[in-house]
């Protein structure tokens, strides 16, 4: 069974989806569908809401809610690598490609990053261009900048 719930954050309403096994999706405000009417919840959603609330209050830097993503083996390797990027730090697509043992795959890494179903918790916003430049973000560059700024990352002018 799929459970859904909305969470109001300083950056807008996030829509969360989960099964009893784990969080399956976080939809950002720019990609959100109609507001959800929550009729039933699950401990996974409660845990996710608690952690995201603490994150936006700057009280949490690492998430522990169980995640349940579905992708190709390559995508899942990329997403697993993203979880290892420390709070407030950034890496390049090439560094992610190297981390998963596919050094020639920076462009496919970018595609996998863009298909991340769990932004924020799987911190795709921490991936930058090889020269440190901001690159595309599913929720829009403004959202990416807001998340990086929230984490204390100083961005180039």
N, C-alpha and C positions, 0 to 999 in steps of 0.2 A: 504494500500500500504506500502511496506517495502522500506525504504531509507537506503543507505549505503554510508559510506565515510571512508577514511583512514586518520589517524593522525600520523605524525612523532613525536616521543617523544625521550628523551634521552635514553630510553630503547628499542627503535625500533618502527616499525610501528604498531599502533593499528588499528584494523578494527572495526568500529562502525556500529550498525544497529539500526534503530528506525522506529516507526510508527509515525503518527501525534500525538498520545497520549503520547508516552514516549519512552525512550531508551530501547531497548530489548536485546542487546548483545554488549559486548566488547570482541573482540578476541585478545588475546595476541600474540606477535610475534611468539612464538614457536608453536602456534596452528592456525595461520593465513593461510588462503587459498591463492589463487593467489591475487596479488594486485588488489584493486578495482578501477574501472573507474567510478568516480562520474558524473552522468548526471543530477541529481536533488537532492536537499537538502530539509530540513524541519527545522523550528525553533528549534525543539528538538535537532537535530544534531548540529546546530549552537551553541546552548546553551551548549551542552556536550563538544564540541571542545573548546569553550571559557573556560569552567571550568577546563577541563583536562590540557589545556595549562597553566592556572594559578596555578594549583596544581603542575605541574612539575617545575614551576618557584618559588615554595615555597610561593606563594601569596594566596593560598586557602587551607583551612583545612577541610572544610565541603561542600559537594555538594548539590545543590538544583534542578538539572535537574530532570524532572519527569521520573520515572522508570516504566517500564511495563514488569514485569517478569511473567513467567508461570511455575508453579511447583505444586507439591502436597501441601496440606495444611501444612504438616510438613516442607517441604523444604521452603515454604514461611515464616513460623514462624522463621526458622533459619536465613534466609536472612534478615528478618526484625530486628532480634536481632543483626546481624552483623553491620547494619547501626548505631547502638547505641555505638559501640566501638569507643572511642575518638581517634583522630589523635595522632600518636606517642605512643599509648598504645597497649598492647596485652592482650588477655585472653586465657584461655584454652578451649578445646572442652567441658570439664565438666562444666565450667562456662557458656558456651552458653546453654548447656542442662538444667542447673538450671534456667537460665534466661527465657527459654520458658516453664518452668514447667514440664520438662521431665528429672529429675535428673539421671535416669538410661540409658539415651540415648546418651552417649558421642560418641559411634561408629556410630550410625545412623546420628548424627550431623556431623561427619566427612564426611560421604557420601554426605550429603546435601551441606556442604561447598564446596566439590569438584565439585558439579554440578552447582555452582553459575554462572549464565550467564553474570554477570556484575562485574567482578573483578575490583579492584581499587575503583570504586564508591560504591560497596557493599564490604567492605574491608576484604575479606577472608584471605588476607595476614597477618592480625593482630591476627590470631588464631594460637596458639602454642600447643605443647604437654603439658601434665599436669606438667611435670618437667621443663618447660620453653624451651624445646628443639625444634629446627626447625623440622617441619614435612612436609610431601609432599605438593606440591602446583601445581596446574594445569599448570601454566606457567613455572614450574621448580624452584628448590630452589634458584638458582642464581637470578631469577627475584624477588622472595619473599624477599631475602636479600636486593636487590637493593631498593625495595619499603620501607622496614623497615628502612634502613639506610637513605633514602631520608627523612623519617619522623622523623629522629633524635633518633630512638630507638637504644640503645647500645646492641649489641648482644654478647653472651658469646663467648670467644675465642675457 
